[in-house]
């Protein structure tokens, strides 16, 4: 069964950090680009980062300099290190897979992990 499972979310104070994980099963993650998205209550889903199968990374301006995406193909997992978290980062975070390059039309999605930034 092809699936992605996110983990690592939780409650964190402003300025804190979390490492989110996106674990793949049923397919070889090495061949796929992985995007991270988030959706806050009442807001549209936002693409925040993507890493290609070759390891090239891209970030939305809203997270650039604070978030870092990486991949461990041996563990079939992609990570999103989130630092200097702000209240505005509170959202459900999702990962999704697309063959080879970042773009549109992600065809496999995880169920999400919740990040709450609050003092």
FIPAZA-842704 format. One record per residue: x negated, y, z negated of N, C-alpha, C in turn. Coordinates in steps of 0.02 Angstrom, whole numbers. Atoms other than C-alpha are relative to their C-alpha. Last residue first. Layout:
((X,Y,Z),(X,Y,Z),(X,Y,Z))
...
This chain:
((32,-9,64),(-130,1522,-1243),(48,-17,-57))
((-37,-38,49),(-64,1451,-1081),(-41,5,-65))
((49,-45,30),(-126,1375,-920),(38,46,-48))
((-31,-56,35),(-17,1227,-873),(-55,40,-35))
((49,-41,34),(-77,1103,-742),(37,60,-31))
((-21,-66,23),(40,964,-688),(-56,35,-38))
((19,-4,71),(-18,818,-584),(12,72,-22))
((17,-61,35),(58,772,-417),(-21,-9,-72))
((-60,-23,35),(151,633,-330),(-14,59,-45))
((-8,26,67),(17,601,-201),(61,30,-32))
((0,-47,56),(38,636,-18),(3,-38,-66))
((-4,38,62),(0,543,142),(-9,48,-58))
((-49,53,-5),(35,616,313),(5,-44,-61))
((22,51,47),(-46,786,310),(53,-54,-5))
((-26,66,-14),(17,874,466),(-27,-54,-45))
((-70,8,18),(-89,1031,465),(22,-72,15))
((-46,-31,-48),(-275,1056,462),(70,-7,-25))
((-53,-38,34),(-429,985,378),(44,32,53))
((8,-73,8),(-525,861,483),(58,30,-38))
((62,-34,-21),(-553,671,481),(-5,74,-19))
((57,32,-29),(-379,595,466),(-53,50,21))
((-7,-11,-72),(-266,692,350),(-63,-28,32))
((51,25,-45),(-240,652,166),(18,13,72))
((-29,30,-61),(-144,744,31),(-57,-17,48))
((49,11,-53),(-177,802,-146),(34,-36,58))
((-7,59,-42),(-50,883,-260),(-61,-8,46))
((54,6,-49),(-57,1006,-403),(5,-67,36))
((11,71,-14),(98,1057,-500),(-51,-4,57))
((-36,29,-57),(77,1236,-555),(-7,-76,-2))
((-49,49,23),(-2,1354,-681),(42,-24,59))
((18,66,-27),(-145,1440,-591),(48,-54,-23))
((-26,8,-67),(-64,1610,-620),(-19,-66,34))
((-71,17,5),(-98,1596,-806),(29,-14,69))
((-42,-57,16),(-282,1594,-764),(72,-23,-6))
((-71,5,-16),(-413,1457,-759),(39,60,-27))
((-26,-67,11),(-595,1506,-763),(74,4,15))
((32,-39,53),(-642,1337,-691),(33,69,-5))
((-33,-65,7),(-551,1205,-588),(-29,35,-61))
((21,-30,62),(-653,1057,-526),(29,71,-4))
((-6,-72,-2),(-555,971,-390),(-18,26,-70))
((-9,-37,62),(-607,792,-362),(11,74,15))
((17,-71,-10),(-590,670,-219),(16,37,-65))
((-31,-52,41),(-592,482,-249),(-26,69,21))
((-62,-14,-37),(-628,324,-151),(41,55,-35))
((-56,9,46),(-755,280,-286),(67,14,33))
((9,66,31),(-894,253,-160),(56,-16,-49))
((-29,51,-44),(-826,400,-62),(-8,-70,-29))
((42,57,15),(-857,519,-205),(29,-58,40))
((-25,67,-13),(-786,685,-147),(-52,-52,-19))
((54,47,-16),(-800,864,-199),(30,-68,11))
((-23,65,-23),(-691,1018,-216),(-60,-43,17))
((48,35,-42),(-745,1167,-320),(28,-69,17))
((-15,71,-11),(-628,1296,-397),(-53,-30,46))
((-21,30,64),(-676,1464,-471),(11,-75,5))
((45,-20,54),(-774,1552,-334),(17,-30,-67))
((70,-1,-22),(-630,1541,-211),(-45,26,-56))
((40,45,43),(-467,1503,-300),(-74,1,16))
((-25,-1,69),(-347,1637,-237),(-42,-42,-47))
((29,-57,36),(-450,1663,-79),(19,0,-74))
((-42,-59,-4),(-403,1489,-22),(-32,56,-41))
((-39,-20,57),(-547,1368,-11),(45,59,17))
((-30,-66,-11),(-642,1268,118),(46,15,-58))
((-53,-22,45),(-759,1120,103),(25,70,19))
((-6,-73,-5),(-865,1023,226),(62,23,-38))
((19,-35,61),(-897,847,163),(2,75,4))
((72,-13,1),(-904,754,328),(-22,38,-61))
((33,65,7),(-730,680,301),(-76,7,-2))
((-3,43,-58),(-670,857,277),(-33,-67,-15))
((67,26,-15),(-638,941,110),(6,-49,58))
((2,60,-42),(-487,1051,81),(-72,-20,9))
((66,24,-17),(-437,1183,-43),(5,-61,44))
((53,-34,36),(-293,1291,-102),(-70,-23,18))
((60,38,-12),(-143,1254,8),(-59,36,-32))
((59,-37,-22),(6,1338,-72),(-57,-49,11))
((62,39,5),(180,1264,-94),(-58,38,32))
((15,46,-54),(313,1398,-105),(-65,-37,-14))
((44,-25,-52),(362,1476,-270),(-11,-53,53))
((-30,-54,-37),(505,1454,-392),(-42,28,56))
((-73,-4,2),(403,1350,-511),(25,61,37))
((-24,-27,64),(222,1342,-453),(76,4,1))
((-66,-32,-4),(169,1230,-311),(21,21,-70))
((-33,-11,63),(-9,1175,-281),(67,34,12))
((-54,-49,-4),(-106,1100,-139),(28,10,-70))
((-34,-11,64),(-268,1004,-126),(50,57,10))
((-19,-67,20),(-321,939,43),(31,0,-69))
((-47,-4,56),(-416,782,82),(13,73,-17))
((3,-63,36),(-499,749,249),(53,-3,-55))
((-54,-49,4),(-505,566,293),(-21,66,-32))
((-20,-20,-68),(-626,433,354),(48,59,1))
((58,-28,-34),(-716,414,186),(19,27,69))
((-2,-73,6),(-549,387,99),(-55,33,40))
((67,-25,13),(-541,210,163),(0,77,0))
((34,-24,-60),(-361,150,147),(-68,28,-21))
((-31,25,-60),(-247,53,28),(-31,27,65))
((-2,73,-4),(-294,154,-123),(35,-19,64))
((-34,31,-57),(-346,334,-145),(-2,-76,-6))
((24,67,-14),(-387,425,-306),(42,-32,55))
((-46,26,-51),(-363,612,-318),(-29,-67,22))
((23,55,-42),(-444,682,-474),(56,-21,48))
((-54,40,-29),(-422,848,-561),(-30,-53,45))
((21,35,-60),(-560,917,-670),(57,-45,23))
((-25,68,-7),(-498,1047,-792),(-31,-30,63))
((14,39,-61),(-572,1208,-854),(35,-68,-4))
((21,70,6),(-535,1346,-978),(-8,-34,67))
((73,4,1),(-531,1534,-957),(-26,-70,-3))
((31,-43,-51),(-348,1542,-1005),(-76,1,-8))
((-3,-72,15),(-307,1397,-1120),(-30,40,58))
((66,-29,11),(-275,1223,-1052),(9,75,-13))
((-7,-67,28),(-125,1107,-1047),(-69,27,-16))
((-15,-7,71),(-140,956,-935),(9,72,-19))
((-35,-61,19),(-193,891,-766),(13,2,-75))
((43,-50,29),(-324,758,-743),(33,65,-19))
((4,2,73),(-236,640,-625),(-44,57,-24))
((35,-54,33),(-180,627,-445),(0,-11,-75))
((-22,-11,69),(-136,464,-360),(-42,55,-31))
((44,-45,36),(-144,440,-173),(29,12,-69))
((-23,-51,46),(-62,294,-86),(-57,42,-27))
((38,-62,-6),(-70,168,54),(27,51,-50))
((-42,-59,0),(0,0,0),(-44,62,0))
